[in-house]
């Protein structure tokens, strides 16, 4: 398992997780109780400006979006579209000691 397990607030052992690191996906639907775990220290081979890419991403009510291994050199997750509920659970796990930390975690086409 990758990431900063000791820094997690959300236990990924009890939820279904779709993880991405340097991957390219078609449209994704994240069900209630499931998570999209995006490692942003990766590089997408087809476009090195991004960590991973997906078509339209739809999050159901009660789902999670977790950004892991966030540093000042992180590359954003690219999404061709984004639909999120008001109760999306978002977690950002930084592995960078630099403060303040300013980084773009995701970009999407509206």
Gaussian input, Z-matrix of N, CA and C with variables (Angstrom, degrees):
# hf/3-21g

backbone

0 1
 N
 C     1     B1
 C     2     B2     1     A1
 N     3     B3     2     A2     1     D1
 C     4     B4     3     A3     2     D2
 C     5     B5     4     A4     3     D3
 N     6     B6     5     A5     4     D4
 C     7     B7     6     A6     5     D5
 C     8     B8     7     A7     6     D6
 N     9     B9     8     A8     7     D7
 C    10    B10     9     A9     8     D8
 C    11    B11    10    A10     9     D9
 N    12    B12    11    A11    10    D10
 C    13    B13    12    A12    11    D11
 C    14    B14    13    A13    12    D12
 N    15    B15    14    A14    13    D13
 C    16    B16    15    A15    14    D14
 C    17    B17    16    A16    15    D15
 N    18    B18    17    A17    16    D16
 C    19    B19    18    A18    17    D17
 C    20    B20    19    A19    18    D18
 N    21    B21    20    A20    19    D19
 C    22    B22    21    A21    20    D20
 C    23    B23    22    A22    21    D21
 N    24    B24    23    A23    22    D22
 C    25    B25    24    A24    23    D23
 C    26    B26    25    A25    24    D24
 N    27    B27    26    A26    25    D25
 C    28    B28    27    A27    26    D26
 C    29    B29    28    A28    27    D27
 N    30    B30    29    A29    28    D28
 C    31    B31    30    A30    29    D29
 C    32    B32    31    A31    30    D30
 N    33    B33    32    A32    31    D31
 C    34    B34    33    A33    32    D32
 C    35    B35    34    A34    33    D33
 N    36    B36    35    A35    34    D34
 C    37    B37    36    A36    35    D35
 C    38    B38    37    A37    36    D36
 N    39    B39    38    A38    37    D37
 C    40    B40    39    A39    38    D38
 C    41    B41    40    A40    39    D39
 N    42    B42    41    A41    40    D40
 C    43    B43    42    A42    41    D41
 C    44    B44    43    A43    42    D42
 N    45    B45    44    A44    43    D43
 C    46    B46    45    A45    44    D44
 C    47    B47    46    A46    45    D45
 N    48    B48    47    A47    46    D46
 C    49    B49    48    A48    47    D47
 C    50    B50    49    A49    48    D48
 N    51    B51    50    A50    49    D49
 C    52    B52    51    A51    50    D50
 C    53    B53    52    A52    51    D51
 N    54    B54    53    A53    52    D52
 C    55    B55    54    A54    53    D53
 C    56    B56    55    A55    54    D54
 N    57    B57    56    A56    55    D55
 C    58    B58    57    A57    56    D56
 C    59    B59    58    A58    57    D57
 N    60    B60    59    A59    58    D58
 C    61    B61    60    A60    59    D59
 C    62    B62    61    A61    60    D60
 N    63    B63    62    A62    61    D61
 C    64    B64    63    A63    62    D62
 C    65    B65    64    A64    63    D63
 N    66    B66    65    A65    64    D64
 C    67    B67    66    A66    65    D65
 C    68    B68    67    A67    66    D66
 N    69    B69    68    A68    67    D67
 C    70    B70    69    A69    68    D68
 C    71    B71    70    A70    69    D69
 N    72    B72    71    A71    70    D70
 C    73    B73    72    A72    71    D71
 C    74    B74    73    A73    72    D72
 N    75    B75    74    A74    73    D73
 C    76    B76    75    A75    74    D74
 C    77    B77    76    A76    75    D75
 N    78    B78    77    A77    76    D76
 C    79    B79    78    A78    77    D77
 C    80    B80    79    A79    78    D78
 N    81    B81    80    A80    79    D79
 C    82    B82    81    A81    80    D80
 C    83    B83    82    A82    81    D81
 N    84    B84    83    A83    82    D82
 C    85    B85    84    A84    83    D83
 C    86    B86    85    A85    84    D84
 N    87    B87    86    A86    85    D85
 C    88    B88    87    A87    86    D86
 C    89    B89    88    A88    87    D87
 N    90    B90    89    A89    88    D88
 C    91    B91    90    A90    89    D89
 C    92    B92    91    A91    90    D90
 N    93    B93    92    A92    91    D91
 C    94    B94    93    A93    92    D92
 C    95    B95    94    A94    93    D93
 N    96    B96    95    A95    94    D94
 C    97    B97    96    A96    95    D95
 C    98    B98    97    A97    96    D96
 N    99    B99    98    A98    97    D97
 C   100   B100    99    A99    98    D98
 C   101   B101   100   A100    99    D99
 N   102   B102   101   A101   100   D100
 C   103   B103   102   A102   101   D101
 C   104   B104   103   A103   102   D102
 N   105   B105   104   A104   103   D103
 C   106   B106   105   A105   104   D104
 C   107   B107   106   A106   105   D105
 N   108   B108   107   A107   106   D106
 C   109   B109   108   A108   107   D107
 C   110   B110   109   A109   108   D108
 N   111   B111   110   A110   109   D109
 C   112   B112   111   A111   110   D110
 C   113   B113   112   A112   111   D111
 N   114   B114   113   A113   112   D112
 C   115   B115   114   A114   113   D113
 C   116   B116   115   A115   114   D114
 N   117   B117   116   A116   115   D115
 C   118   B118   117   A117   116   D116
 C   119   B119   118   A118   117   D117
 N   120   B120   119   A119   118   D118
 C   121   B121   120   A120   119   D119
 C   122   B122   121   A121   120   D120
 N   123   B123   122   A122   121   D121
 C   124   B124   123   A123   122   D122
 C   125   B125   124   A124   123   D123
 N   126   B126   125   A125   124   D124
 C   127   B127   126   A126   125   D125
 C   128   B128   127   A127   126   D126
 N   129   B129   128   A128   127   D127
 C   130   B130   129   A129   128   D128
 C   131   B131   130   A130   129   D129
 N   132   B132   131   A131   130   D130
 C   133   B133   132   A132   131   D131
 C   134   B134   133   A133   132   D132
 N   135   B135   134   A134   133   D133
 C   136   B136   135   A135   134   D134
 C   137   B137   136   A136   135   D135
 N   138   B138   137   A137   136   D136
 C   139   B139   138   A138   137   D137
 C   140   B140   139   A139   138   D138
 N   141   B141   140   A140   139   D139
 C   142   B142   141   A141   140   D140
 C   143   B143   142   A142   141   D141
 N   144   B144   143   A143   142   D142
 C   145   B145   144   A144   143   D143
 C   146   B146   145   A145   144   D144
 N   147   B147   146   A146   145   D145
 C   148   B148   147   A147   146   D146
 C   149   B149   148   A148   147   D147
 N   150   B150   149   A149   148   D148
 C   151   B151   150   A150   149   D149
 C   152   B152   151   A151   150   D150
 N   153   B153   152   A152   151   D151
 C   154   B154   153   A153   152   D152
 C   155   B155   154   A154   153   D153
 N   156   B156   155   A155   154   D154
 C   157   B157   156   A156   155   D155
 C   158   B158   157   A157   156   D156
 N   159   B159   158   A158   157   D157
 C   160   B160   159   A159   158   D158
 C   161   B161   160   A160   159   D159
 N   162   B162   161   A161   160   D160
 C   163   B163   162   A162   161   D161
 C   164   B164   163   A163   162   D162
 N   165   B165   164   A164   163   D163
 C   166   B166   165   A165   164   D164
 C   167   B167   166   A166   165   D165
 N   168   B168   167   A167   166   D166
 C   169   B169   168   A168   167   D167
 C   170   B170   169   A169   168   D168
 N   171   B171   170   A170   169   D169
 C   172   B172   171   A171   170   D170
 C   173   B173   172   A172   171   D171
 N   174   B174   173   A173   172   D172
 C   175   B175   174   A174   173   D173
 C   176   B176   175   A175   174   D174
 N   177   B177   176   A176   175   D175
 C   178   B178   177   A177   176   D176
 C   179   B179   178   A178   177   D177
 N   180   B180   179   A179   178   D178
 C   181   B181   180   A180   179   D179
 C   182   B182   181   A181   180   D180
 N   183   B183   182   A182   181   D181
 C   184   B184   183   A183   182   D182
 C   185   B185   184   A184   183   D183
 N   186   B186   185   A185   184   D184
 C   187   B187   186   A186   185   D185
 C   188   B188   187   A187   186   D186
 N   189   B189   188   A188   187   D187
 C   190   B190   189   A189   188   D188
 C   191   B191   190   A190   189   D189
 N   192   B192   191   A191   190   D190
 C   193   B193   192   A192   191   D191
 C   194   B194   193   A193   192   D192
 N   195   B195   194   A194   193   D193
 C   196   B196   195   A195   194   D194
 C   197   B197   196   A196   195   D195
 N   198   B198   197   A197   196   D196
 C   199   B199   198   A198   197   D197
 C   200   B200   199   A199   198   D198
 N   201   B201   200   A200   199   D199
 C   202   B202   201   A201   200   D200
 C   203   B203   202   A202   201   D201
 N   204   B204   203   A203   202   D202
 C   205   B205   204   A204   203   D203
 C   206   B206   205   A205   204   D204
 N   207   B207   206   A206   205   D205
 C   208   B208   207   A207   206   D206
 C   209   B209   208   A208   207   D207
 N   210   B210   209   A209   208   D208
 C   211   B211   210   A210   209   D209
 C   212   B212   211   A211   210   D210
 N   213   B213   212   A212   211   D211
 C   214   B214   213   A213   212   D212
 C   215   B215   214   A214   213   D213
 N   216   B216   215   A215   214   D214
 C   217   B217   216   A216   215   D215
 C   218   B218   217   A217   216   D216
 N   219   B219   218   A218   217   D217
 C   220   B220   219   A219   218   D218
 C   221   B221   220   A220   219   D219
 N   222   B222   221   A221   220   D220
 C   223   B223   222   A222   221   D221
 C   224   B224   223   A223   222   D222
 N   225   B225   224   A224   223   D223
 C   226   B226   225   A225   224   D224
 C   227   B227   226   A226   225   D225
 N   228   B228   227   A227   226   D226
 C   229   B229   228   A228   227   D227
 C   230   B230   229   A229   228   D228
 N   231   B231   230   A230   229   D229
 C   232   B232   231   A231   230   D230
 C   233   B233   232   A232   231   D231
 N   234   B234   233   A233   232   D232
 C   235   B235   234   A234   233   D233
 C   236   B236   235   A235   234   D234
 N   237   B237   236   A236   235   D235
 C   238   B238   237   A237   236   D236
 C   239   B239   238   A238   237   D237
 N   240   B240   239   A239   238   D238
 C   241   B241   240   A240   239   D239
 C   242   B242   241   A241   240   D240
 N   243   B243   242   A242   241   D241
 C   244   B244   243   A243   242   D242
 C   245   B245   244   A244   243   D243
 N   246   B246   245   A245   244   D244
 C   247   B247   246   A246   245   D245
 C   248   B248   247   A247   246   D246
 N   249   B249   248   A248   247   D247
 C   250   B250   249   A249   248   D248
 C   251   B251   250   A250   249   D249
 N   252   B252   251   A251   250   D250
 C   253   B253   252   A252   251   D251
 C   254   B254   253   A253   252   D252
 N   255   B255   254   A254   253   D253
 C   256   B256   255   A255   254   D254
 C   257   B257   256   A256   255   D255
 N   258   B258   257   A257   256   D256
 C   259   B259   258   A258   257   D257
 C   260   B260   259   A259   258   D258
 N   261   B261   260   A260   259   D259
 C   262   B262   261   A261   260   D260
 C   263   B263   262   A262   261   D261
 N   264   B264   263   A263   262   D262
 C   265   B265   264   A264   263   D263
 C   266   B266   265   A265   264   D264
 N   267   B267   266   A266   265   D265
 C   268   B268   267   A267   266   D266
 C   269   B269   268   A268   267   D267
 N   270   B270   269   A269   268   D268
 C   271   B271   270   A270   269   D269
 C   272   B272   271   A271   270   D270
 N   273   B273   272   A272   271   D271
 C   274   B274   273   A273   272   D272
 C   275   B275   274   A274   273   D273
 N   276   B276   275   A275   274   D274
 C   277   B277   276   A276   275   D275
 C   278   B278   277   A277   276   D276
 N   279   B279   278   A278   277   D277
 C   280   B280   279   A279   278   D278
 C   281   B281   280   A280   279   D279
 N   282   B282   281   A281   280   D280
 C   283   B283   282   A282   281   D281
 C   284   B284   283   A283   282   D282
 N   285   B285   284   A284   283   D283
 C   286   B286   285   A285   284   D284
 C   287   B287   286   A286   285   D285
 N   288   B288   287   A287   286   D286
 C   289   B289   288   A288   287   D287
 C   290   B290   289   A289   288   D288
 N   291   B291   290   A290   289   D289
 C   292   B292   291   A291   290   D290
 C   293   B293   292   A292   291   D291
 N   294   B294   293   A293   292   D292
 C   295   B295   294   A294   293   D293
 C   296   B296   295   A295   294   D294
 N   297   B297   296   A296   295   D295
 C   298   B298   297   A297   296   D296
 C   299   B299   298   A298   297   D297
 N   300   B300   299   A299   298   D298
 C   301   B301   300   A300   299   D299
 C   302   B302   301   A301   300   D300
 N   303   B303   302   A302   301   D301
 C   304   B304   303   A303   302   D302
 C   305   B305   304   A304   303   D303
 N   306   B306   305   A305   304   D304
 C   307   B307   306   A306   305   D305
 C   308   B308   307   A307   306   D306
 N   309   B309   308   A308   307   D307
 C   310   B310   309   A309   308   D308
 C   311   B311   310   A310   309   D309
 N   312   B312   311   A311   310   D310
 C   313   B313   312   A312   311   D311
 C   314   B314   313   A313   312   D312
 N   315   B315   314   A314   313   D313
 C   316   B316   315   A315   314   D314
 C   317   B317   316   A316   315   D315
 N   318   B318   317   A317   316   D316
 C   319   B319   318   A318   317   D317
 C   320   B320   319   A319   318   D318
 N   321   B321   320   A320   319   D319
 C   322   B322   321   A321   320   D320
 C   323   B323   322   A322   321   D321
 N   324   B324   323   A323   322   D322
 C   325   B325   324   A324   323   D323
 C   326   B326   325   A325   324   D324
 N   327   B327   326   A326   325   D325
 C   328   B328   327   A327   326   D326
 C   329   B329   328   A328   327   D327

   B1=1.4341
   B2=1.5167
   B3=1.3213
   B4=1.4636
   B5=1.5102
   B6=1.3242
   B7=1.4510
   B8=1.4987
   B9=1.3046
   B10=1.4594
   B11=1.5172
   B12=1.3093
   B13=1.4625
   B14=1.5243
   B15=1.3086
   B16=1.4595
   B17=1.5259
   B18=1.3271
   B19=1.4611
   B20=1.5236
   B21=1.3228
   B22=1.4553
   B23=1.5174
   B24=1.3027
   B25=1.4652
   B26=1.5178
   B27=1.3388
   B28=1.4544
   B29=1.5173
   B30=1.3185
   B31=1.4540
   B32=1.5163
   B33=1.3308
   B34=1.4591
   B35=1.5245
   B36=1.3282
   B37=1.4603
   B38=1.5241
   B39=1.3164
   B40=1.4625
   B41=1.5248
   B42=1.3402
   B43=1.4565
   B44=1.5258
   B45=1.3098
   B46=1.4555
   B47=1.5220
   B48=1.3222
   B49=1.4582
   B50=1.5300
   B51=1.3059
   B52=1.4671
   B53=1.5196
   B54=1.3160
   B55=1.4653
   B56=1.5224
   B57=1.3172
   B58=1.4547
   B59=1.5171
   B60=1.3220
   B61=1.4587
   B62=1.5158
   B63=1.3267
   B64=1.4499
   B65=1.5167
   B66=1.3361
   B67=1.4587
   B68=1.5210
   B69=1.3270
   B70=1.4481
   B71=1.5219
   B72=1.3319
   B73=1.4596
   B74=1.5212
   B75=1.3199
   B76=1.4559
   B77=1.5297
   B78=1.2987
   B79=1.4648
   B80=1.5270
   B81=1.3347
   B82=1.4596
   B83=1.5174
   B84=1.3252
   B85=1.4635
   B86=1.5167
   B87=1.3285
   B88=1.4638
   B89=1.5288
   B90=1.3253
   B91=1.4567
   B92=1.5309
   B93=1.3140
   B94=1.4583
   B95=1.5254
   B96=1.3224
   B97=1.4533
   B98=1.5179
   B99=1.3275
   B100=1.4636
   B101=1.5241
   B102=1.3292
   B103=1.4623
   B104=1.5145
   B105=1.3350
   B106=1.4567
   B107=1.5154
   B108=1.3197
   B109=1.4601
   B110=1.5206
   B111=1.3211
   B112=1.4588
   B113=1.5254
   B114=1.3230
   B115=1.4552
   B116=1.5238
   B117=1.3175
   B118=1.4692
   B119=1.5291
   B120=1.3212
   B121=1.4604
   B122=1.5260
   B123=1.3213
   B124=1.4611
   B125=1.5177
   B126=1.3333
   B127=1.4529
   B128=1.5214
   B129=1.3149
   B130=1.4589
   B131=1.5300
   B132=1.3193
   B133=1.4719
   B134=1.5260
   B135=1.3339
   B136=1.4640
   B137=1.5259
   B138=1.3424
   B139=1.4614
   B140=1.5198
   B141=1.3186
   B142=1.4599
   B143=1.5268
   B144=1.3202
   B145=1.4663
   B146=1.5250
   B147=1.3464
   B148=1.4682
   B149=1.5241
   B150=1.3302
   B151=1.4628
   B152=1.5239
   B153=1.3077
   B154=1.4626
   B155=1.5200
   B156=1.3336
   B157=1.4590
   B158=1.5169
   B159=1.3183
   B160=1.4644
   B161=1.5183
   B162=1.3095
   B163=1.4517
   B164=1.5182
   B165=1.3039
   B166=1.4650
   B167=1.5306
   B168=1.3213
   B169=1.4632
   B170=1.5245
   B171=1.3275
   B172=1.4629
   B173=1.5209
   B174=1.3220
   B175=1.4585
   B176=1.5258
   B177=1.3219
   B178=1.4630
   B179=1.5245
   B180=1.3018
   B181=1.4541
   B182=1.5299
   B183=1.3293
   B184=1.4598
   B185=1.5173
   B186=1.3227
   B187=1.4691
   B188=1.5268
   B189=1.3309
   B190=1.4586
   B191=1.5317
   B192=1.3217
   B193=1.4626
   B194=1.5180
   B195=1.3299
   B196=1.4570
   B197=1.5285
   B198=1.3229
   B199=1.4581
   B200=1.5210
   B201=1.3300
   B202=1.4662
   B203=1.5295
   B204=1.3349
   B205=1.4607
   B206=1.5308
   B207=1.3302
   B208=1.4653
   B209=1.5264
   B210=1.3311
   B211=1.4585
   B212=1.5221
   B213=1.3020
   B214=1.4628
   B215=1.5234
   B216=1.3202
   B217=1.4600
   B218=1.5319
   B219=1.3185
   B220=1.4642
   B221=1.5246
   B222=1.3225
   B223=1.4592
   B224=1.5271
   B225=1.3294
   B226=1.4603
   B227=1.5294
   B228=1.3108
   B229=1.4527
   B230=1.5224
   B231=1.3332
   B232=1.4614
   B233=1.5210
   B234=1.3415
   B235=1.4588
   B236=1.5203
   B237=1.3185
   B238=1.4554
   B239=1.5135
   B240=1.2952
   B241=1.4560
   B242=1.5136
   B243=1.3173
   B244=1.4663
   B245=1.5181
   B246=1.3203
   B247=1.4604
   B248=1.5297
   B249=1.3527
   B250=1.4623
   B251=1.5231
   B252=1.3356
   B253=1.4592
   B254=1.5299
   B255=1.3012
   B256=1.4665
   B257=1.5273
   B258=1.3298
   B259=1.4703
   B260=1.5327
   B261=1.3354
   B262=1.4603
   B263=1.5236
   B264=1.3148
   B265=1.4671
   B266=1.5168
   B267=1.3161
   B268=1.4597
   B269=1.5218
   B270=1.3302
   B271=1.4578
   B272=1.5193
   B273=1.3160
   B274=1.4566
   B275=1.5196
   B276=1.3352
   B277=1.4562
   B278=1.5251
   B279=1.3114
   B280=1.4595
   B281=1.5139
   B282=1.3166
   B283=1.4631
   B284=1.5167
   B285=1.3336
   B286=1.4637
   B287=1.5260
   B288=1.3177
   B289=1.4601
   B290=1.5232
   B291=1.3335
   B292=1.4615
   B293=1.5237
   B294=1.3173
   B295=1.4672
   B296=1.5119
   B297=1.3050
   B298=1.4672
   B299=1.5258
   B300=1.3120
   B301=1.4545
   B302=1.5199
   B303=1.3031
   B304=1.4589
   B305=1.5217
   B306=1.3325
   B307=1.4567
   B308=1.5315
   B309=1.3225
   B310=1.4710
   B311=1.5228
   B312=1.3250
   B313=1.4578
   B314=1.5222
   B315=1.3311
   B316=1.4675
   B317=1.5153
   B318=1.3128
   B319=1.4570
   B320=1.5161
   B321=1.3362
   B322=1.4665
   B323=1.5256
   B324=1.3187
   B325=1.4583
   B326=1.5113
   B327=1.3408
   B328=1.4645
   B329=1.5109
   A1=110.59
   A2=116.43
   A3=121.45
   A4=109.68
   A5=114.05
   A6=119.61
   A7=115.59
   A8=112.97
   A9=122.89
   A10=110.10
   A11=116.46
   A12=120.61
   A13=112.70
   A14=118.60
   A15=119.77
   A16=111.70
   A17=117.61
   A18=120.91
   A19=112.16
   A20=117.93
   A21=121.85
   A22=113.39
   A23=115.34
   A24=120.79
   A25=109.85
   A26=116.89
   A27=122.52
   A28=108.77
   A29=117.20
   A30=120.72
   A31=108.70
   A32=116.72
   A33=119.29
   A34=111.92
   A35=117.90
   A36=121.05
   A37=111.91
   A38=117.40
   A39=120.18
   A40=113.22
   A41=117.87
   A42=120.33
   A43=109.83
   A44=115.53
   A45=121.04
   A46=107.48
   A47=116.89
   A48=120.78
   A49=110.63
   A50=115.68
   A51=122.90
   A52=105.36
   A53=117.34
   A54=118.86
   A55=109.95
   A56=114.69
   A57=120.40
   A58=110.46
   A59=114.50
   A60=121.89
   A61=107.39
   A62=116.40
   A63=120.40
   A64=113.68
   A65=116.74
   A66=122.13
   A67=111.75
   A68=115.28
   A69=122.18
   A70=107.79
   A71=116.21
   A72=122.15
   A73=110.44
   A74=115.91
   A75=121.04
   A76=106.00
   A77=118.89
   A78=121.45
   A79=110.15
   A80=116.20
   A81=122.48
   A82=110.04
   A83=116.21
   A84=122.00
   A85=107.02
   A86=116.10
   A87=121.82
   A88=107.55
   A89=116.58
   A90=122.59
   A91=112.09
   A92=115.99
   A93=122.04
   A94=109.09
   A95=116.59
   A96=121.60
   A97=113.85
   A98=117.24
   A99=121.51
   A100=109.53
   A101=115.70
   A102=120.24
   A103=111.43
   A104=115.13
   A105=121.97
   A106=105.33
   A107=115.95
   A108=122.65
   A109=107.77
   A110=116.69
   A111=122.38
   A112=110.28
   A113=115.62
   A114=121.03
   A115=106.76
   A116=117.63
   A117=120.73
   A118=113.47
   A119=116.71
   A120=120.46
   A121=110.66
   A122=116.91
   A123=123.35
   A124=110.23
   A125=115.16
   A126=120.64
   A127=109.27
   A128=115.44
   A129=121.82
   A130=108.00
   A131=118.00
   A132=121.29
   A133=112.51
   A134=117.73
   A135=120.87
   A136=113.66
   A137=117.34
   A138=121.48
   A139=107.94
   A140=116.84
   A141=121.36
   A142=114.28
   A143=118.03
   A144=120.40
   A145=111.29
   A146=117.55
   A147=121.88
   A148=111.48
   A149=115.44
   A150=120.74
   A151=110.51
   A152=117.32
   A153=124.74
   A154=107.05
   A155=116.14
   A156=118.69
   A157=110.36
   A158=114.21
   A159=120.99
   A160=108.50
   A161=116.05
   A162=120.98
   A163=107.51
   A164=117.44
   A165=121.00
   A166=109.07
   A167=116.19
   A168=121.58
   A169=108.02
   A170=115.32
   A171=121.67
   A172=108.41
   A173=115.55
   A174=121.66
   A175=109.06
   A176=116.33
   A177=121.15
   A178=109.61
   A179=116.23
   A180=121.43
   A181=108.99
   A182=116.58
   A183=120.84
   A184=114.24
   A185=117.39
   A186=120.44
   A187=110.08
   A188=115.62
   A189=122.38
   A190=110.31
   A191=115.76
   A192=123.29
   A193=105.91
   A194=116.06
   A195=121.32
   A196=109.01
   A197=115.94
   A198=121.90
   A199=107.51
   A200=116.99
   A201=120.97
   A202=110.31
   A203=114.92
   A204=124.02
   A205=110.99
   A206=115.27
   A207=121.74
   A208=109.48
   A209=115.11
   A210=122.30
   A211=108.23
   A212=116.98
   A213=120.65
   A214=111.97
   A215=118.39
   A216=121.34
   A217=112.68
   A218=117.44
   A219=121.59
   A220=110.95
   A221=115.35
   A222=121.50
   A223=107.91
   A224=118.35
   A225=119.89
   A226=113.04
   A227=114.99
   A228=124.17
   A229=106.85
   A230=117.97
   A231=121.33
   A232=109.35
   A233=116.43
   A234=121.68
   A235=109.18
   A236=116.05
   A237=121.20
   A238=112.84
   A239=117.78
   A240=124.50
   A241=108.07
   A242=117.29
   A243=120.44
   A244=110.02
   A245=115.80
   A246=122.14
   A247=107.45
   A248=115.57
   A249=119.47
   A250=110.88
   A251=116.76
   A252=120.55
   A253=109.94
   A254=116.02
   A255=120.00
   A256=111.95
   A257=117.65
   A258=119.26
   A259=112.74
   A260=117.55
   A261=120.06
   A262=108.55
   A263=116.34
   A264=120.91
   A265=107.99
   A266=116.17
   A267=122.90
   A268=109.38
   A269=115.64
   A270=120.44
   A271=108.65
   A272=116.50
   A273=122.96
   A274=107.67
   A275=116.01
   A276=121.12
   A277=107.84
   A278=115.91
   A279=121.49
   A280=110.20
   A281=114.92
   A282=120.47
   A283=109.75
   A284=115.92
   A285=122.60
   A286=109.00
   A287=116.80
   A288=120.62
   A289=112.24
   A290=117.12
   A291=121.49
   A292=110.17
   A293=116.29
   A294=120.69
   A295=108.73
   A296=121.83
   A297=123.04
   A298=110.24
   A299=115.82
   A300=123.05
   A301=108.56
   A302=116.90
   A303=121.66
   A304=108.35
   A305=116.70
   A306=121.32
   A307=109.18
   A308=116.52
   A309=121.30
   A310=108.63
   A311=117.26
   A312=121.29
   A313=113.03
   A314=116.98
   A315=119.42
   A316=110.01
   A317=114.77
   A318=122.50
   A319=106.84
   A320=115.88
   A321=118.72
   A322=109.59
   A323=113.54
   A324=120.78
   A325=106.81
   A326=116.82
   A327=118.59
   A328=111.70
   D1=139.09
   D2=-179.14
   D3=-92.23
   D4=173.79
   D5=165.93
   D6=94.30
   D7=-171.23
   D8=-173.22
   D9=-105.17
   D10=66.57
   D11=-173.59
   D12=-54.06
   D13=-33.34
   D14=-178.47
   D15=-72.19
   D16=-21.46
   D17=-178.55
   D18=-92.20
   D19=-4.54
   D20=-176.92
   D21=-70.40
   D22=139.50
   D23=168.69
   D24=-96.51
   D25=-30.79
   D26=-179.94
   D27=-98.51
   D28=122.50
   D29=178.04
   D30=-78.61
   D31=113.82
   D32=-179.66
   D33=-80.91
   D34=-4.21
   D35=178.09
   D36=-70.57
   D37=-21.17
   D38=-175.15
   D39=-107.72
   D40=3.60
   D41=179.28
   D42=-127.94
   D43=154.28
   D44=176.55
   D45=-74.87
   D46=129.88
   D47=-174.01
   D48=-122.96
   D49=131.37
   D50=167.83
   D51=-104.36
   D52=111.89
   D53=-177.87
   D54=-106.33
   D55=154.96
   D56=-179.44
   D57=-141.88
   D58=137.39
   D59=176.39
   D60=-154.60
   D61=98.47
   D62=-178.68
   D63=76.17
   D64=16.55
   D65=-176.41
   D66=-100.28
   D67=160.25
   D68=174.70
   D69=-126.31
   D70=125.78
   D71=-176.53
   D72=-119.55
   D73=156.58
   D74=166.92
   D75=-76.74
   D76=-157.85
   D77=178.63
   D78=-60.00
   D79=143.53
   D80=178.52
   D81=-123.67
   D82=139.56
   D83=171.77
   D84=-121.39
   D85=122.32
   D86=-179.30
   D87=-103.54
   D88=115.41
   D89=-174.81
   D90=-74.37
   D91=164.19
   D92=175.64
   D93=-58.03
   D94=132.36
   D95=-179.13
   D96=83.95
   D97=-3.11
   D98=178.86
   D99=-105.66
   D100=167.54
   D101=-176.76
   D102=-134.39
   D103=148.12
   D104=164.48
   D105=-102.18
   D106=116.16
   D107=-178.52
   D108=-105.42
   D109=108.61
   D110=-176.00
   D111=-106.37
   D112=113.24
   D113=172.49
   D114=-83.83
   D115=117.06
   D116=-172.95
   D117=-100.52
   D118=14.90
   D119=174.79
   D120=-99.07
   D121=9.24
   D122=-178.57
   D123=-95.14
   D124=173.66
   D125=177.60
   D126=-132.34
   D127=127.51
   D128=176.10
   D129=-75.65
   D130=124.75
   D131=-175.28
   D132=-61.83
   D133=-37.02
   D134=-176.12
   D135=-79.24
   D136=-15.99
   D137=177.88
   D138=-157.83
   D139=97.76
   D140=-171.96
   D141=-69.42
   D142=-2.12
   D143=175.78
   D144=-75.70
   D145=-13.92
   D146=-174.75
   D147=-122.38
   D148=157.20
   D149=176.84
   D150=-83.40
   D151=-37.68
   D152=179.58
   D153=-159.25
   D154=168.71
   D155=176.86
   D156=-143.02
   D157=155.74
   D158=177.93
   D159=-147.76
   D160=158.88
   D161=171.68
   D162=-69.83
   D163=-138.24
   D164=176.54
   D165=-71.73
   D166=134.16
   D167=178.70
   D168=-114.93
   D169=125.37
   D170=-178.80
   D171=-118.94
   D172=123.71
   D173=177.45
   D174=-103.73
   D175=130.87
   D176=175.89
   D177=-82.07
   D178=161.36
   D179=174.99
   D180=-56.43
   D181=133.89
   D182=179.16
   D183=83.87
   D184=13.69
   D185=178.54
   D186=-96.93
   D187=175.20
   D188=-173.93
   D189=-126.61
   D190=147.80
   D191=167.84
   D192=-127.67
   D193=116.86
   D194=-176.22
   D195=-120.87
   D196=121.52
   D197=173.50
   D198=-99.85
   D199=124.22
   D200=-176.45
   D201=-122.37
   D202=158.08
   D203=-179.82
   D204=59.14
   D205=43.77
   D206=-178.86
   D207=-79.83
   D208=124.82
   D209=175.76
   D210=-134.82
   D211=176.71
   D212=178.63
   D213=-65.29
   D214=-18.89
   D215=179.16
   D216=-102.75
   D217=14.57
   D218=-179.94
   D219=-61.29
   D220=147.11
   D221=175.78
   D222=-105.52
   D223=139.29
   D224=-176.33
   D225=-72.12
   D226=156.19
   D227=169.67
   D228=-79.81
   D229=128.54
   D230=179.08
   D231=-100.36
   D232=132.15
   D233=178.07
   D234=-127.86
   D235=133.35
   D236=178.98
   D237=-70.38
   D238=-15.88
   D239=176.81
   D240=-169.48
   D241=160.22
   D242=-176.17
   D243=-146.83
   D244=128.73
   D245=175.13
   D246=-130.66
   D247=117.64
   D248=-177.16
   D249=-127.47
   D250=144.82
   D251=175.23
   D252=-82.46
   D253=166.35
   D254=-179.88
   D255=-68.90
   D256=-19.17
   D257=-178.23
   D258=-106.39
   D259=23.18
   D260=175.56
   D261=-57.79
   D262=134.12
   D263=178.17
   D264=-96.15
   D265=118.31
   D266=-175.68
   D267=-112.23
   D268=133.67
   D269=177.41
   D270=-135.29
   D271=135.99
   D272=177.58
   D273=-122.26
   D274=123.26
   D275=-178.60
   D276=-114.03
   D277=111.69
   D278=-178.01
   D279=-94.92
   D280=137.75
   D281=173.83
   D282=-112.90
   D283=18.49
   D284=-177.25
   D285=-109.72
   D286=129.82
   D287=179.38
   D288=-83.32
   D289=-6.94
   D290=-178.69
   D291=-70.05
   D292=128.36
   D293=176.99
   D294=-132.69
   D295=139.77
   D296=-5.92
   D297=-74.13
   D298=155.67
   D299=-179.11
   D300=-108.55
   D301=123.35
   D302=179.01
   D303=-124.29
   D304=115.86
   D305=-175.92
   D306=-152.18
   D307=144.70
   D308=174.71
   D309=-85.57
   D310=124.83
   D311=-176.65
   D312=-95.82
   D313=-28.66
   D314=-177.70
   D315=-152.49
   D316=151.87
   D317=172.52
   D318=-134.75
   D319=142.49
   D320=178.37
   D321=-145.40
   D322=157.45
   D323=176.59
   D324=-88.89
   D325=127.11
   D326=-177.76
   D327=-89.89

